[in-house]
Amino acid sequence: MSAHADAQALREAGRRFRQFNRETNQLVAARRHVIVGEGPVPDALAQVLAAMGGRVERCAERPAAADQRVTVHDGRGYLRGQRRATAAERVDWARARMPVTGALAAQLPSLEGMRVGISLVLEPKTAVLALALAQRGARVSVFSWPEETDADIAAELARRGVAVYADAAADASRAQRLCDAFLGSQFHYLIDDGSKLIRRAHRLAGALDFLCGAAEETTSGLRALRAEPGGVRIPVVAVNDAHSKTWFDNAVGTGQTCVATILDLVEKVRPSWSVVGARVAVAGFGPVGQGVTRHLRALGAEVEVVDVDPRAALQAASFGLQVAPDLRTAVASGAEVVISATGYPATITPDVLLSARDSTVFAVAGGVPDELQWHQACQRDEARMEAAAPAVDRLVYPDGRALLILDRGGCINCTAGEGNPIEIMDLSFGVQLSALDWVLAERDGLAAGIHPLPPERDARVAAAGLAGLGVLPDPGSRP
């Protein structure tokens, strides 16, 4: 087979991977994938899925039957089953594929009379977590920022009896009012993503009065809490630091969904462009950067890594990756796509943007506010933003050069996609439920401050995850 044919087959395999990601929101890694038939495209698809961690099997004919933990790919793509069109169907689809969340929620003590607040990206998996806690008797309320709110899921969750403080169309002022109204609910426990709500509660009169604990889902959120002046005044469980979360959510799920979403968006405005052989610069080689890099390489990209920590840069080099001294150098040398995976503001500065060639794509994986500083480029360099497609803008400079900015620097898989895969969030929410169970069990003994989830609890969540994926039997243990 010629190199051109190889590239064409790899491009088609990448398209099928993105279709699977977009239409199912399920995990590639650790999943059984049965590929039917022979030829360049099935061969390339097997290569791509295996490089992403899929458990690939080949067969000549379509198998008679397979359970929902197995995906069958034939000559046209993967074989679809249950509908996933309406908001109700999307929630039910996710719930049927979240055995860890279901099992660990069922093992919680009764939550009758307990008020639980959830501030997470509002999409189907978050709805499943909220409904599971409500089923245990908790009075559950959900808040989400406008850019992280799926309006259809918000309406469906409200229809099912959960108090929802979210409006996808809200401006900044209304979003803040919704946030403060949510925090006025006298919660006993708060689940947060980015720690904005935990930090706001420390500044809002009465918001901490009933809180016996909270949990933080993200690296950037914990970083902010650890820098909180005077420290936190309630026990906070560092859910992000549990291995059952970071090793999989950050390194596997975020990589898959961010890369797939980025390529879906680029295709809207540059349909003839291919990631196969493309030069991609990734800033940050922590768990998120490693996951992004792994999936890009599986799809045939040439990846160059930048990290200010020489230990991380050395690790990237040991993985066979090119390493640049700084992001501006990587961009100026011809990167076609630039992805920030640092979780730090001012990673992609106006100077970095100014050094890019025409049509370079910029995006953020993970993400904190101001990680991609297009606002400052508009102010300092007289650039302007022009809408190119949904979630895609052109940053146009006075000399006519235009860069593609994806979803204005938002956390790309959450603001322009459906978030991390179902199985990944099932694990992460298993950690959240174990954290809640631990706080309730140790309510009188936990001091204010940030606490790691005990390792034995972390391990039990992982064991439940192995059972959920069909890798090992269910250990049948408590969270």
Buried (B, 14 or more C-beta within 10 A) or exposed (E): EEEEEBBBBBBBBBBBBBBBBBEBBBBBBBBBBBBBBEEBBBBBBBBBBBBBBBBBBEEEEBEEEBEEBBBBBBEEBBBEEEEBEEBBBBBBBBBEBBBBBBBBBEBBEEBEEBBBBBBBBBBBBBBBBBBBBBBBBBBBBBBBBBBBBBBBBBBBBEEBEBBBBBBBEBEEEEBEEBBBEBBEBEBBBBBBBBBBBBBBBBEBEEBBEEBBBBBBBBBBBBBBBBEBEEEBEBBBBBBBBBBBBBBBBBBBBBBBBBBBBBBBBBBEBBEEBBBBEBBBBBBBBBBBBBBBBBBBBBBBBBBBBBBBEEEBBEBBEEBEBBBBEEBBBBBBBEBBBBBBBBBBBBBBBBBBBBBBEEBBBBBBBBBBEBBBBBBBBBEBBEBBBEEBBEBBBBBBBEEEBBBBBBBBBBBBBBBBBBBBBBBBBBBBBBBBBBBBBBBBEBEEEBEEEBBEBBEEBBBBBBBBBBBBBBEEEEEEEEB
